[in-house]
C-alpha cells in the first residue's frame, strides 16, 4: 500500500487535540477538528479555516494561453480581465466532465488553473495532450499551499491579520496576485465553496505554517476555528455546489448537473461542444434535483431512487442538513421526474422511503444590510 501524501500544513495540525485525519484520494487530510456540526456552524456564523493544499495548480503561459484555455474549457475565458477568476469545466468529446476548475487570469499571457486533487495527474495529461501554438503548461502544485478562509467574519479576520485594503475590497471572483499576508507573499482570491463569503490564500508551500498560525491568532477572538473535509462537504452541499465524482463525472454532463450557466455554447468550438449542443437540443435525459425525505431516513450517495417500481436514478449526495435540520439530498434522476413536488422513493437499507423533489439551493446566505 502506497504511503498517503501530506500537505505542507499537516505538521501544524497533526498534533491538535480532537483532529481526525482520513485517506482522501491518497491524501491524509483532516475530516474534523472539533466536530462537523461545530465547524459547520462556525463557517455559517463566524468563520472556518480549511487546509485545501491538496488542490492542484497549473500555470498556463504564452501568447496562445487564452486560445488554449478557450479550447479545453466550457466557459468564456475571453471575458476575463486581469485579476479576475471564473468557474468552468473541461469536457470529453461526448460531453462527460474531465473536471471542474477555477481559471485565474493573471495577465494576457499568464493564467492559473486550479483543479481537484484527485484529478491532478489526469487533468495535466489531458491538458498537455491538447496544447496548441505558443501555450505552455506547468504543474506547480507542489510549490503552493492553499488555505481557504470561509464565513461572514472572513474579511474582518483578514484585516486583523494585516491584509492590504485592496484585498479586503475584492469583489467576488476577483484576486490580487502579488500581495502579502503575515509577511509572506501571496495570491489571495475571493470565491468560496461553502455558500458564504470567503477567501483563498495561495502561498509558498514552505511558508504555509506561518500563514495558518497568523490567521488562527488573528481570528480566534472573532470565532475562527480550524475546519475539516466533513464540514466542507456539508457546507457546499447545502449551497448546491457540485463535487466531482458525485454530481459531476465522466458520465454526467454539465447540463445534466445543472451547471449549464458555465457552458457557453455560443463561443467558438471547445472540446465537448457538439455533444452538449445536441443534448440541449434533444432535451436532457437526466437532471440533478434536490430531494427531501418525507419518511424518516437519511439519503446517502449512491442510494437508488424510484418512482413506483421504476428505478429513475441515484442519490449523488445526501445528509441531515446541519443548518436546516432536515434530511436532504441531491439526486440525478430521469428528467420526467424532475418537476418540483414530484413524489419519489429512496431505497435506504432495503426499504423504500418516501421523498419529494424540492427547490435548490437548500441554503442561500442573506445579503448584508
N, C-alpha and C positions, 0 to 999 in steps of 0.2 A: 504493500500500500504506500503510495507516494505521500510525502510529508506535506501538511497543509501550509499554504502560503500565509504570511502575516503582513499587515500593513505597517508603515513606519510608526504608527501610533500604538501598536499593540503593547509595547513595554510600558506605556503611560497608564493604561487602564487594566492591564492583565492582573494586577495585584489588588485592584479595588475590591472592597467587600461587597458581595452580592452579585458581581459581574458573572455572567454565564455565557460562554462562547460556544459556537456550534460550527460545523462544517457547512459553509455556504458556497457552493460551487467551487470547492477546492481551497477556500479561504477560511481561516479561523477568525471569526468575527463575533462581536457581542450581540446576542439576541436580546439581552436585557441587562440592566444595571440594578435598578431598584424595583422592577415590576412593570410589565407592559402597560397596565392601567395608569399607573402614576406617571410614567414617561409620556404616554399619550395625552393625558390631561395637562401636563406641563406645557406641551407644544401648543395645545389649543388655547391655554390661558396665559402662559408666560413664554417659555422658550425651552428648546432642547438642542443639544449639540451632538451631531452624528459624525462618526468616522466613516466616510464613504471613499476612502483612498483606494479601494479595490477597483473603482471605476477606471476605464481606460481613456487615455488622452492621446489623440493623433494630431500631429501638426501637418497641415496641408499648405504647401507653399508653391510659388511660381506664378508666372503671368496667366497660366491657364487653370489656376486653382479653383476659381469660381466656376468656370465652364465644366470642370471635372465634377465638382460637387452638385451642379445642376443635373448632371447626367446620372449620378448614383443616388440622389435623394429626391423625395416626393415634394417637398416644399420649395418655395421660390427663393433661392439664395440671392438672386439679383436684387431683391427688395431690401437686403440688409445694408445698413450703414456701418461704418467703423464703430466699434463699441456696442454692437447690437447682436443678440443671440436669437435663435429660433429653434423650436421643437420640430423635428422632422423624422422621416423613416427611410430606410433602404429596403427595396423590394427585389424579389426574384422576378424573372420574366413572367411567371404565372400569377404574380400579384401577392404571393405569400411574403411575409416580412423576414428580412435578414436580421434587422434590429431597429429599435427606435433610439434616437440620439439627439443631442444638442449640438448645433453648429454655431460657433462664435466667429464673427468677422473682426479680426484684429487690424487688418489693413487689406487693401485691394488684392494683394498677392500673398496674404497670410491669414489662415483660418485655423481654428482648433475644433476638432470633432470629439465629443465626449460620449463614449459608448458603454454598454453594460459589461460588467466584469466577466460574466460567464461567456461572453461573445468576443472578447478581445482578439484572440487568435483568428477566429473565423472571420470577423469583420475586417481585420487587417489584410488577410489574404484576399478577401472579396474586393476590397477597395484597390489593393495593389494590382489585382488582375484586370482592373478596368481603368487604370491610369491613362490619361491622354495628354498629348502635347507637352508643354512645359509645366508639368504639375508633379510635385514630389510629395511623398508620404513618409512620415517619421513617427514610429511608435514611441512616444515619450512617456508612457505610463509609469515607468519605474522612477522617473525623475520628479514626479509630482506626488504630493499628498493632498487630499481633498477633505475639507471639513464643511459640513452643512449646518448652519445656524438657523433654526426654524422657529417661528412663533411670533405672536404680536409684540413681544418685547425685543425682538432681534435687533432692530435698529438702535434702540437705547443701549443694548449691550455692546454693540459695535462701537458706539460713541464712547462708552465708558472705557473700552479697550484701546481708544486712541485712533479710530478710523478717521480718515480725512472727510471733511464736509461733503466733497463731491461724491464720495462713496455712499454716504447716508442719504443723499438726494437722488440716487439712481432710480429711474422708473423701472417697472417690471421688464424683464428680459433685456436689460442693459448691463454693461460691465465696464470696469476700469482695469486695463491690462497691466498697468505699471503703477501700483500703489504700494503702501506698506501697512503692516499691522504688527504690533509688538516688535518693531524694528526689523521685521522680516519682509522682503519683497514678496508681493502677492498679486494675483489676479482675483478680483472679487466681483461676483455677478449677483443679480437679484432675480432668481427664478423660483425654485422650490418644488417639492414633491410631496407636500403634506396638506395642501389646501390652505396654508397660512402664508403670511409674509415670510420671506426668508432669503438668506444669502449663502452663496457657495464661495469658499475661500481656498484657492489653489496656491500652494506654497511649495518651495523645495522640500523634498522628502526629508532631508536631514534636519530641517528646522520645524517640522510638524509639531513636535512635542512642546516647543516654546510657545507656539501659537495656541495650541489646545489649553495649556496652563494659563496663559494670559486671558483667554476668553472665559474660562471657568472662574478665575479670580474676579474678573470684572462682572460676570453675570450672576454669581451666587446671590448677591443681595437682591437681584431682580428676578429670582426664581428659576435660574437656569439649572438644568440637570443634564447629565450625560444620558443619551438615549440610544437604544439598540435597534436591531432589524425588526423586532417584533412590533414596536410602536410605529416604525417607519411603514410597515405593511398595513397596519390598521388605519393609519392616517391617510395614506394615499388611496386606500380602498374607499373610505368614506367620501373622499373627494372625486371618486370615479377616475382616478389616474391609472392607466394601464401598466401592467407588469409583463415584461417579455417572458414567454414561457407559460403564461396563463391567459391573459387577454389578447396577446399578440404571439404569433409563431409563424413558422414557415408554411403552415396550413391555414392560417387565419389572415385575411387581408385587412388593411387599414379601414376599408369601408365597412366590412362586417364588424370590426371592433369599435366603430363609432368615432373614429378619429379622422374622418374624411376631410374635415376642415384643413388638415395639414397636408392634404394631397391636392396639388394644383394641376388639375387635368388640362388647364388651358395654357400651361407653359410648354416650352419645347420638349422634345422627346426625352423621356427618362426611363430607366430600366423598370419594367412592370407596367408602364403607362397603358399599353394596348390592352392588357388583360383587365386593368381596372376600368378603363373606358367601357369595355364590353360588359363587365359585371354591373356597372351602374346602369347601362342601357337595358340590360336584360332583367334587372331587378335583383336585389340581394337575396341569395338563398337563405342566409342566416343573419341574425342580428344579436348584438350584445345588449342585454336588458338588465335592469335592476329587478330583484325579486325580494319579497318579504314573506317570511313564514307566517302562515295563519295558524297551523298546528304548532305544537311545541317541538322545537328541534333547531339545530344549527346547520345550515347548508355549508358544506366544505368543498374545496376544489376537487373536481372530477366526479362528484356525485351526479348520478343520472337524473334527468328532468323528463317528466312525462306529461302528456295530455291524453287522458283516458288510458288506453292500452298502448298508445304510440309513444315511443321514446323520441323526444323532439330536440334533445341537446344535453348539455352538461353544465354544471356549475364551474366557473373559472376561478372565482374567489368567493369566500363567504366567511362570516364570523358573527358573533354577537357584538354589535357596534358599541365600542366603549363610550362614545359621545351620546348616542341616541338611545342606547339600552334596548335595541330591537335586533332580532335575528334577520340579517340581511345578506344578500348575495348578488354577484354578477353572474349571469348565465348566457352562454351562446346557444341560441335556440333557432329552430326553423322560423323564418320570417312571418309565416302565417299566424304564429302565436306570440308575436312581439308587441301587440297593442296593450296600452295601459289598461289595467283591470282584468286582463286575461287570467283565468284560474288555471293553475298548473299543479303538479305534484313533484316533490323532490324525494328520491329514494334515500333514506337515511337508515343505515344498519338493517337493510332488508325490508323496511316499512316505507310505504309511500305516504308522505305527509303533505297536507295542503299548503299551497303558497300562492302568491299573486304577483303579477308584473306591476312594478311601480316606477315612478319617475326618478331619474338620477340627475345630478349627483345627490347622494343621500345627505351630504353636508356641504354647505357653502357659507363661508365667513361673511359676516356683515361688514359693509364698508365703514371706515372710521368716520365719525361725525366731524 
